[in-house]
Amino acid sequence: MEKRYRLKKNGAFTYVYRRGKNASSRDLVMLYAKGKGIKVGFSVSKKVGNAVTRNLIKRRLRECFRPHLGDVKTGLYVVVARPSAAQATFQSLFKQVRDLLKRQHALQEDSRQSAPVSEKGNRAT
């Protein structure tokens, strides 16, 4: 994920914690607050594991969020990892991020999905 999309300042995290709406899953909690542009922050506490484990989880979460950057609404997002995230696989984290975005109503409708399916190549018999 590009650095321009990252939430960095402590004040920005505090704003999202205070004003944001949250949705949770088994391993993650996602907070969303309205804002200009798209900024995403990741919070992994020391309860999750040592520095190597925490950084691994942050890298995985960044990679889970990256494909959705073109589809999410503008705003500030904070993804908080629970201690159980240390044992979670990449695929389960990816599914949880997608599900949390859907629950937050943060995914914009994709125009390709709503377009009718082309019948090119189908022959009438």
N, C-alpha and C positions, 0 to 999 in steps of 0.2 A: 504494500500500500504506500502511495506517495506521501511524502512528509507534509505536503500542503493540506492533506485531509486529517492530520493528527491534532488532537486536543492536547495541549501541552501545559498550559498555565494552571496553577492550583485554583485560582479564582474561577476559572471556567468549569473545572470539575465541581467545585462547591456550588456554583450556580445550577448545574444540572442535578446535583444531589438534592438541592432545596426545591427547585421548580419542576423537575422532570417527573414524568409518569413512568412507573416501572412495570415490568413484566418479568416473570422468572420461570426458569426451568430447573431441571435437576442439578445441573452443573454451573449455570450462568444466571445472572440477573442483568437486564438491559434497562437503562434509563434513557428517556428521550425528552428533550426540551426543544421548543421551537427556536429557530435562529436563522441567520442568513448564512448561506453556504452549508457545506457538509463538513462537520468535524467529528472525529471519532477518537475516543480515549479508552484505554484499557487499564483496569485496576486489578492487580493480583497481589494479595497480601502475603505476609510471611507465614500465615497459617497454611498456605497451599504447599509450601516446600522451600527448599533452599534456592539460592539465586539462579542456579542452572535450570531448575524446574520451572521457576517463575518466568524466566526469559523464554523457555520453550513454549510455555502456554501462551505468552503474549505473541510470539511469532505465529503460532497456530491460529490464534484469534484474528490477527491482522490478515492472514491469508484466507480465513473463513469469510471475513467481511469484504475483502477486496472485490470479488465478483459482483457484489450487490451495489457497489458505489454508483453505478449508472442508473440504478432502479430505485434508490431510496429518496425520500423527500428531504428537502433541506432541513437542517436542524443540527442539534448537538446530541451525540450519542455517547454513552458510557457503558461499557461492558465490564461487569464485575465477575471475576471467577471465584467460584466456591471451592473449598478444599477438595471436593470430589473431582474437580476438573483435572487434577494431576493424573488420575487413572483413566480419564476419558480418551477415546481414540479421536483422530482428526475427523473421521466421518461423522461421529456422533456430535462433536462440537459444531461442525458445519450445519448439520440438520437443526441443531438447537438455535444457532444464530438465525437461520432462515425462518424458523418457526416464531422466534421472538420478534423478528421484523414484521412478520405477518400479524402477530397479535397486537403490535404497536400501531398497525395500519400505516406503516412507514414505507412499504413497497408501493411504488406507483404502478398503475395498470400498464401493462406492456401492450403496445398497439399491435405487435405481431400476434399475440395470443387472441385478440378479439377479431382479427381479420378472418374472413371466411377462407376455408381451405380450398386451394386450387384443385380443380379436377383435371388438370393437364395429365395426359397419359392414360386416363381411364376411358375405355371404349364401351359404348352402349351396345349390348348384344341383343 
